[in-house]
Amino acid sequence: MPLEKTRATRIILFCFGCVPLFIRKLFFKSLLTIYYHASARRRFIALHNLRCAFPEKDMEELIRIAKGVYRNLAITAAEFFSMPSITRENLHEWVELEGLEHYEEGIAQGKGLLSIAAHFGNWELMPVTTPLFLKPLHIIYRPLDNPVLENMTKYVRTIHGNIMIPKGGTGKRIRELLGQDEFIGIMGDQNVSVQEGVFVDFFGRPACTGVALAALALQSGAPVLPGFMARQKSGKYKLILKPLVKISRTGDYQADLLENTQRFAKVVEDVVREYPDQWFWIHQRWKTKKWQVGL
């Protein structure tokens, strides 16, 4: 069952839902264009990250990608208010599935299934459509600070049976769920503190990356399925399921944590390179530095 809506959630979803999608897109594109020019700090972060990631591209191309990032965010925001209306009957109007065989291979192992995703394309569309294609998810997430946004996003994400699990002290519970052959979704593309992660190569730079996914895969034996919601030129989406990530199990736990986390980062990097304007470049992905390890 979806999370119960608060009064604020009902009002916001109703009001925006009454506005035609194309008008919402125009509104949010205009809003994010203004933000692109008004927020020099965020614009600088995006362009700096892009310049480091793609040293072969000239500044004109990097600016085009950066503007595309804001456009992607605008479209994601506009489409959010249509998501409660997505059903099995109209799913084909929004998304097509690629790589079902990888899901079937993973779930057939009978050890549950871990999925790595990213803030890529329309990532909010994934929890809405994945249960319609596959099965409901248990989604590990960080609660939002704003209670109105927290209730609204949780409601939409749980419409088709997903269960939200706040981060922090959830390892034992997740292992139990995997033992029950459940499907677990984890975001794997954000910066973390040195206490939570290890440094792996991401676009040629050391990026502190959470080890929770690697730890769960090693401890449970569950396979790891990468999944990404990529916007196509037509405006529709493709839910891309990549081949299962091969998990290193050498017996050296710390070395395996590092190696597997690197493999997950490489999967994310590969899809971002294919669709560079659909990733969240304004995030300070490389904020944590190696020199902070000893602090």
N, C-alpha and C positions, 0 to 999 in steps of 0.2 A: 504494500500500500504506500502511496506517496505521502510525504510529510504533510501535515495539516497546514493549510495556508493561513497566514495572519491576515488581518483586515487590510494592512498596507499592501501585502502581496496581491491580494485579490484586486484591489483598486488599480495598482500599477499594471498588472498583467492585462486587466480588462481595458484600461484606457489606451495603452500602447497597441494592444491586440486589435482595437477598433480602427487603427490607422493602417491604411494599405501598406504592404511591405515596401513598395518602391518609394513611397514618401518617407518611410522610416529610414531607408537607406540614404536618401538624399539628406535628411536631417542629420544623421550621425556622420556621414561623410563630411558635411559642412562643419560640424562640430569638431571632428578630429583634425580637419585641415587647419582650423583656427588654432587648435592645441599644438599642432606641429610647429607652427610659426611662433606661437606665444611662449611655449616652454622650451627655452634654449637649452636647459640642462638635459631634458629627455632627448631632445634632438641630437645633442652632442654625444650622449651615451650611445644612441643608435648608430650614428655615423662613425664613431670611434670603434665600436665593436665590428661594424662592417668593414672598415678599412683594415683592421687587424686580421679579420677572417678571410678577406678577399684582396690581398695586396696586388693582385694582377689587374684589378678593375680600376678604372679611372673614377674621379670624384663625381662626374656626371652620372655614371651608372650607379654608384653607391647612393646618391641622392634619390634617384628613381626608385631603388629598392626600399630605402627608408620611407619614402612617401607611400609606397605600396604596403609597408607594415602598418601604417596608420589607417590606410584604406581597408586592410584586412580586419583590423580591430573594429572599424566602423560597421562593416558588414556583419561581423560576428555579433555585435551589440544589437543591430537592427533585427537580425534573424532570431535572436533569443526569444522575442515575444511571440514568435510563431510556433515555437517548439512544443507548447502544450497541445497543439492541434495535430501533431504528427502521429499517425497510426500505421498499422500494417497495410491498410488499404491505400494510403497516399505516400507511403515510404519511398516508392520508386520515383516520385516527383522530386525528392530531395537527394537521395543517396543511392549509389550502386556499390556492391561489395566486390572486393578483389582479394583473393588469397584465402578463401574459405578452407581449402585443403590444409593450410597450416594450423588453423584452429582445430580442425578435426584430428590432425595428427597429435596435437598437444593434449586435447581432452581425452583421447583414446588411451593415454598412458595411465589414467586413473589416479593421478596424484594431485588433482586440482590443476589450476592454470593461473600463472602470473602474467600480467600484461603490462608492458611499459608503454607509456604515451608521453606526449609533450604538449606544451602550449603552442600548438601549431595548427594552421588552417582554422577551422571552426571547432575548437576542442570541446566546446559546450554541446555540440551536436552529437559527440560520441556517446555520452551516457544515455542520451535519449534514444538513439537508434540501435546501439549495440544489443540491447535485450530483444529487439524486434528481429534482428538478424540471427543472433546466437543465443545467449541466455543472460539473465540479470547479473550485474556486477556487485561486488563489495568494493567500494571506492575509498581508498585511503586519501584523506585530504586535510588541508589546514583550514580551520574555521575562519571565516571572514570577520573582520573587526566590526563592520557595520551590521547591526542585527536585522535591518530591513533587507539588505542584499543577501545576508546569510540565509534567511528564511526563503527568499525568492529563488535563489540558486539551488538550494537543497530540494525545494519542492519540484522544480523542473527536472533536476537530475534523478529524482526518485519516481517520476511519473509511471515508468514501466517496470517497476519492481526492484530497482537498485537499492542498496543499503549503504549509507555513508558512515565511514568509520574515522573519527578524528585521529590525527597523528599523535603519537606519544604513548609509549607503553602498550602497543597493540601487537607486538610480535607473537606472544603466546596465542592470542585469539586468532590471528591470521593463520598460524600453523594448524590450529584446530579446524578452521574453515577449509584449508587445503586438504586436510585429511578427510573432509566430507565431500571432496571433489568440487569445491566451489571455485568461482572465477574472481580473481582479485585484480583490481586496476590501480596502478601507481604511476604518478607523474615522475619523470626521471630527468628533467632538463633544467632544474633551478639550482642556483648557488646555495650552498649550505655552509655552516661553520666548520672549523677544523675538527670539532668534537664529533660531528655527525658524518663526516665524509673522508674521502681520500682524493688526492690530486691525480687526474687523468688528463690525457691530451684531448682537447676539444677545439677544433679549428686551429691547431698548431700552438695552443696556449694551455698552460696548466689550469684546469678548472676543478674547484673543489666540488665533488659530486657525492651525493648520499649513497651509503653502502647497504641500506635496508633491503633493497631488491636483491642484491647479490647474496646477502646473508640468508634471506628467506629461501632463495633458490637452492643454496648449499645445504641448509638445514632440513628442508622438506623434500628435496628431490623433484619439486614441481618444475615443469618446463616454463620458459619465458617467451611470450608471444608479443612482438612489437606491433602496435596499431596506430595509424595516423589518419586524420580526417582532412584530406587535401581538396581544396577548391579547384574545380576544373574551369577551363575557359568558357564553358557553357553557363557557368553560374551554379551548376549542380556540384555535388561532392562525390568523392570516391573514398570509401572506408578501406584503406590499404592495410592488409594484414601481411606482415613480412614473415619470412621463414623463422622458425624457432631459433633462438640464440643458443649456440653451442656453449654449454657450461663447463668451465675448467674445474676439475676435481683432482688435484694432484696430491692432496693430503696436507699441504701447507695452507692453512686456513687464511692467513693474512695475505699471502701471495695470490690465492684464489679470489679473495675479495677484490683486490686491486685489478686483476686480470679481467674478471667478469664485469666489473663496473666500467672498465675501459671498453669492453665489447658493447655494452649497452650505449655508452656515449657515442661510439662509432655509428651505431644504427641511427641514432637521432641526427648526428651530423650528416649522414648520407642523404636522409630525406630532406633536411633543411637545404643542402646544396642543390637539390633538385627543384625546390620551391623556396628560394631565399626570401621572398617578400611575405611569406606566410608564417614566419617564426617571430617570437616575441623579442626582437633585438633591443628594445628599450629597457629590458631587464638587465641588471648588473650581474651578468652571469659569471664574470671573472673577478668579482669584488673581493672574495677571500684570497689572501696571498700566502705563499709558502712560508714567508718569514714570520707569519703569525703562529706557526705550529708550536714554537717553544714558549709562547706567551701564556 
